[in-house]
Amino acid sequence: MKKIIQISLIAFVLILNLHGFSQITQFRYENGVVSSEGLMRDGKPDGYWKTYYPDGGLKTEGNRLNFKLDSTWKFYREDSTLERMINYREDLKNGWEKVFNGKNVLLEEFVNVNGIKNGEARYYYDTGELKKVSQFINNKEEGKAIEYDKDGRIITNLVYKSGFIYSEERINRLDLNGDRTGIWRDLYPNGVIKEEGNWRYGKRNGVFKFFNRKGELDRLEKYEDGVLVIDEASTAILDLRSEYYETGKVKSTGPYREGKKQGNFREYDENGRETGGALFDNDVKVGEGMIDSLGRRIGSWKLFYHDGTLRATGEYKEGLKEGPWQYYYQDGKTEQKGVYKADLPTGLWQWYFPDGKLHREENYRKGKEDGHAVEYDQNGTVVNEGDFTDGNKTGPWVMTINDHHEEGEYLDGERNGVWIWTYNNGQKAFEGEFESGIPVNKHRFWYANGQLYMAGSYQGGEMDGRWDYYNEIGILELQVEYESGQVTKINGTKIKLPEAQEDN
């Protein structure tokens, strides 16, 4: 058996020699540790090769064909975790390049063509979920891109031109309480928009568009704090009908839509006296109280969820909310409470989490935030705090969103002065100055590890002068020079701007 092995090894060496290969060659560090090893042909590396760190850990491995990098090469960190995989052909990057974090989770993958990034690029969270998809042309992001939340929601639609963001639309976002906020688009399984509209504190607010599965507009509805507004101009198309007692006396009267009660109804006894009123939504009673001869809600009212549980209590005066109002979760616990004056919030308003803990306190004057405001998370920690004047943030504010913390001052609702952002580990994430909401002077951004990410200056709200961009280990990767917001140089190379067209 031993002779057979010896004969096989001799035969292998003879074959290598016939093709110009020598035996496996090793190169070493001064401490004697192997630095690289592989086959040599005609005195040059060819075939499969490996390189090592001074402590002996694997650094790179891959194949050469005709002395040039070929097939997939792997690159490792000093802790032996996979850092990068790159496909090569004839010494140039061709095909997928993949980047991994220190836990061997894929962070980024993109396509190279002859050493230049071209085609689709995909980015991932540290936990493996898809984060972003974009397209590259000649090493620059170009065209449409989409950003995703970890649960798969589309949260940003982007458009790039020559590597710079041309437009950005933020959608489908959640607030600190996990409730919907801002513009949301819900889709059918086939990707067609089902509904679109604005949310605030987890409730519909404003005009919503509803579409059928073909993408055709089906209807428009308006909401205020999650409640369908039924006395809009759109209700003019409703049919006004009456119900009668057997005696022929009117029992109730109100509007119908497609055969179902929709809106304010007035109710009468058999003697013709008004006994009360009700509010209906798609044939479901969602409110009850008195309605005057002009169709306005008056006196004490109760509002209900569609399952019949109490939603709110308060009073109306000539159709407008007046005095104390209280809103409830469906389990009967208080959701929010405060005072209205002529349908406008006034004085102190308070919001609560479902477990009864205080969520937010705000002061109002004539329907606008005015005075001190504070917001808590479910642990009772302050996450937002500051003052309003006539609906605008003013003075010092402190805000925390997940692992993002901001501190600075507002003037008439706009950032003013120096603002500082920090990560949850206390490391500074951003420092920059604003004048009435316009960025000015030096702005700097940092990675969570404390390494500078990008730095440059603004003048009159436009990027101006040189901006430096670094990777996470501190290596300068890009220098861009601006003049009044226009790119003039990239890495020292002048960029030719399009000439202004003369008027005919």
Backbone hydrogen bonds, N-H to C=O, Kabsch-Sander energy under -0.5 kcal/mol:
donor,donor_aa,acceptor,acceptor_aa,energy
5,I,1,M,-1.9
6,Q,2,K,-2.1
7,I,3,K,-2.6
8,S,4,I,-2.3
9,L,5,I,-2.4
10,I,6,Q,-2.2
11,A,7,I,-2.4
12,F,8,S,-2.4
13,V,9,L,-2.3
14,L,10,I,-2.3
15,I,11,A,-2.3
16,L,12,F,-2.3
17,N,13,V,-2.4
18,L,14,L,-2.2
19,H,15,I,-1.4
20,G,17,N,-1.5
21,F,16,L,-3.1
22,S,40,M,-2.7
25,T,38,G,-3.5
27,F,36,S,-2.9
29,Y,33,V,-3.2
32,G,29,Y,-1.9
35,S,27,F,-3.2
36,S,27,F,-1.6
37,E,50,K,-2.5
38,G,25,T,-2.0
39,L,46,D,-0.5
39,L,48,Y,-0.8
41,R,44,K,-3.4
42,D,20,G,-1.4
44,K,41,R,-1.7
46,D,39,L,-2.4
47,G,64,R,-1.3
49,W,62,G,-2.9
50,K,37,E,-2.4
51,T,60,T,-2.3
52,Y,35,S,-2.9
53,Y,57,G,-3.2
56,G,53,Y,-2.4
59,K,51,T,-3.1
60,T,51,T,-1.3
61,E,74,K,-1.7
62,G,49,W,-2.1
63,N,70,D,-0.8
64,R,47,G,-2.1
65,L,68,K,-3.1
68,K,65,L,-1.3
70,D,63,N,-2.9
71,S,88,Y,-1.9
73,W,86,I,-3.0
74,K,61,E,-2.6
75,F,84,R,-2.7
76,Y,59,K,-3.2
77,R,81,T,-2.8
80,S,77,R,-1.9
83,E,75,F,-3.0
84,R,75,F,-1.7
85,M,98,K,-2.5
86,I,73,W,-2.5
87,N,96,W,-1.2
88,Y,71,S,-2.7
89,R,92,L,-2.6
91,D,69,L,-2.3
92,L,89,R,-1.4
94,N,87,N,-2.5
95,G,112,N,-2.9
97,E,110,F,-2.9
98,K,85,M,-3.0
99,V,108,E,-3.1
100,F,83,E,-2.4
101,N,105,V,-2.3
104,N,101,N,-1.7
107,L,99,V,-3.3
108,E,99,V,-1.6
109,E,122,R,-2.5
110,F,97,E,-2.1
111,V,120,E,-1.0
112,N,95,G,-2.7
113,V,116,I,-3.0
115,G,93,K,-3.1
116,I,113,V,-1.3
118,N,111,V,-2.1
118,N,116,I,-0.6
119,G,136,F,-3.0
121,A,134,S,-2.7
122,R,109,E,-3.2
123,Y,132,K,-2.7
124,Y,107,L,-3.0
125,Y,129,E,-3.0
128,G,125,Y,-2.3
131,K,123,Y,-3.5
132,K,123,Y,-1.7
133,V,146,I,-2.4
134,S,121,A,-2.3
136,F,119,G,-2.6
137,I,140,K,-2.8
139,N,117,K,-2.7
140,K,137,I,-1.1
142,E,135,Q,-2.6
143,G,160,Y,-2.5
145,A,158,L,-2.3
146,I,133,V,-2.4
147,E,156,T,-2.5
148,Y,131,K,-3.2
149,D,153,R,-2.7
152,G,149,D,-2.0
155,I,147,E,-2.6
155,I,153,R,-0.5
156,T,147,E,-1.4
157,N,169,E,-2.6
158,L,145,A,-2.9
158,L,156,T,-0.5
159,V,167,S,-2.1
160,Y,143,G,-2.8
161,K,164,F,-2.6
163,G,141,E,-2.5
164,F,161,K,-1.7
166,Y,159,V,-3.5
167,S,159,V,-1.5
169,E,157,N,-2.4
171,I,155,I,-2.0
171,I,169,E,-0.6
172,N,183,I,-2.5
173,R,181,T,-0.8
175,D,179,D,-2.8
178,G,175,D,-2.1
181,T,173,R,-2.1
182,G,199,W,-2.5
184,W,197,G,-2.6
186,D,195,E,-2.1
188,Y,192,V,-3.2
191,G,188,Y,-2.4
194,K,186,D,-3.8
195,E,186,D,-1.5
196,E,209,K,-2.1
197,G,184,W,-1.7
199,W,182,G,-2.1
200,R,203,K,-2.6
202,G,180,R,-2.4
203,K,200,R,-1.2
205,N,198,N,-2.8
206,G,223,Y,-3.0
208,F,221,E,-3.7
209,K,196,E,-2.8
210,F,219,R,-2.3
211,F,194,K,-2.8
212,N,216,E,-2.5
215,G,212,N,-2.2
218,D,210,F,-3.6
219,R,210,F,-1.5
221,E,208,F,-2.1
223,Y,206,G,-2.2
224,E,227,V,-2.3
226,G,204,R,-2.8
227,V,224,E,-1.8
229,V,222,K,-3.0
230,I,228,L,-0.7
235,T,232,E,-1.7
236,A,233,A,-1.9
237,I,234,S,-1.2
238,L,235,T,-1.9
239,D,256,Y,-2.4
241,R,239,D,-0.6
241,R,254,G,-2.8
243,E,252,S,-2.8
245,Y,249,K,-3.1
248,G,245,Y,-2.0
251,K,243,E,-3.6
252,S,243,E,-1.4
253,T,266,R,-1.9
254,G,241,R,-2.5
256,Y,239,D,-2.7
257,R,260,K,-3.0
260,K,257,R,-1.5
262,Q,255,P,-2.4
263,G,280,F,-2.5
265,F,278,A,-3.3
266,R,253,T,-2.3
267,E,276,G,-2.9
268,Y,251,K,-2.7
269,D,273,R,-2.8
272,G,269,D,-2.0
275,T,267,E,-2.3
276,G,267,E,-1.2
277,G,289,G,-1.7
278,A,265,F,-2.3
279,L,287,G,-2.6
280,F,263,G,-2.4
281,D,284,V,-2.8
283,D,261,K,-2.9
284,V,281,D,-1.5
286,V,279,L,-3.0
286,V,284,V,-0.5
287,G,279,L,-1.1
288,E,302,K,-2.3
289,G,277,G,-1.9
290,M,298,I,-0.9
290,M,300,S,-0.5
292,D,296,R,-2.9
295,G,292,D,-2.2
298,I,290,M,-2.5
299,G,316,Y,-2.0
301,W,314,G,-3.2
302,K,288,E,-2.2
303,L,312,A,-2.7
304,F,286,V,-2.8
305,Y,309,T,-3.0
308,G,305,Y,-2.0
311,R,303,L,-3.6
312,A,303,L,-1.7
313,T,326,Q,-2.1
314,G,301,W,-1.8
315,E,322,E,-0.6
316,Y,299,G,-2.4
317,K,320,L,-3.2
319,G,297,R,-2.5
320,L,317,K,-1.5
322,E,315,E,-2.7
323,G,340,Y,-2.8
325,W,338,G,-3.1
326,Q,313,T,-2.1
327,Y,336,Q,-3.2
328,Y,311,R,-2.8
329,Y,333,K,-3.3
332,G,329,Y,-2.1
335,E,327,Y,-3.1
336,Q,327,Y,-1.3
337,K,350,Q,-2.1
338,G,325,W,-2.1
339,V,346,T,-0.8
340,Y,323,G,-2.4
341,K,344,L,-2.5
343,D,321,K,-2.9
344,L,341,K,-1.4
346,T,339,V,-2.8
347,G,364,Y,-2.7
349,W,362,E,-3.2
350,Q,337,K,-2.4
351,W,360,R,-2.9
352,Y,335,E,-2.9
353,F,357,K,-3.2
356,G,353,F,-2.4
359,H,351,W,-3.0
360,R,351,W,-1.5
361,E,374,V,-2.5
362,E,349,W,-2.4
364,Y,347,G,-2.1
365,R,368,K,-2.8
367,G,345,P,-2.0
368,K,365,R,-1.4
370,D,363,N,-3.3
371,G,388,F,-2.7
373,A,386,G,-2.9
374,V,361,E,-2.2
375,E,384,N,-2.8
376,Y,359,H,-3.3
377,D,381,T,-2.3
380,G,377,D,-2.2
383,V,375,E,-2.9
384,N,375,E,-1.5
385,E,398,V,-2.0
386,G,373,A,-2.2
387,D,394,T,-0.9
388,F,371,G,-2.5
389,T,392,N,-2.8
391,G,369,E,-3.3
392,N,389,T,-1.8
394,T,387,D,-2.7
395,G,410,Y,-2.4
397,W,408,G,-3.1
398,V,385,E,-2.1
399,M,406,E,-2.5
400,T,383,V,-2.9
401,I,404,H,-3.5
404,H,401,I,-2.5
405,H,422,T,-2.2
406,E,399,M,-3.5
407,E,420,I,-1.8
408,G,397,W,-1.8
409,E,416,N,-0.6
410,Y,395,G,-2.1
411,L,414,E,-2.9
413,G,393,K,-2.6
414,E,411,L,-1.4
416,N,409,E,-2.7
417,G,434,F,-3.3
419,W,432,G,-3.2
420,I,407,E,-2.3
421,W,430,F,-2.4
422,T,405,H,-2.4
423,Y,427,Q,-3.1
424,N,403,D,-0.6
426,G,423,Y,-1.9
429,A,421,W,-3.1
430,F,421,W,-1.8
431,E,444,R,-2.0
432,G,419,W,-2.0
433,E,440,V,-0.8
433,E,442,K,-0.5
434,F,417,G,-1.8
435,E,438,I,-2.5
437,G,415,R,-3.2
438,I,435,E,-1.7
440,V,433,E,-2.6
441,N,458,Y,-1.8
443,H,456,G,-3.4
444,R,431,E,-2.2
445,F,454,M,-2.8
446,W,429,A,-2.2
447,Y,451,Q,-3.3
450,G,447,Y,-1.8
453,Y,445,F,-3.1
454,M,445,F,-1.4
455,A,468,D,-1.8
456,G,443,H,-2.2
457,S,464,D,-0.6
458,Y,441,N,-1.9
459,Q,462,E,-2.8
461,G,439,P,-1.2
462,E,459,Q,-1.4
464,D,457,S,-2.6
465,G,482,Y,-2.5
467,W,480,V,-3.0
468,D,455,A,-2.4
469,Y,478,L,-2.7
470,Y,453,Y,-3.0
471,N,475,I,-2.1
474,G,471,N,-1.9
477,E,469,Y,-2.8
478,L,469,Y,-1.7
480,V,467,W,-2.5
481,E,489,K,-2.8
482,Y,465,G,-2.5
483,E,486,Q,-2.4
485,G,463,M,-2.6
486,Q,483,E,-1.6
488,T,481,E,-3.4
489,K,481,E,-1.4
490,I,493,T,-2.3
491,N,479,Q,-3.9
493,T,490,I,-1.9
495,I,488,T,-3.2
496,K,494,K,-0.5
497,L,495,I,-0.6
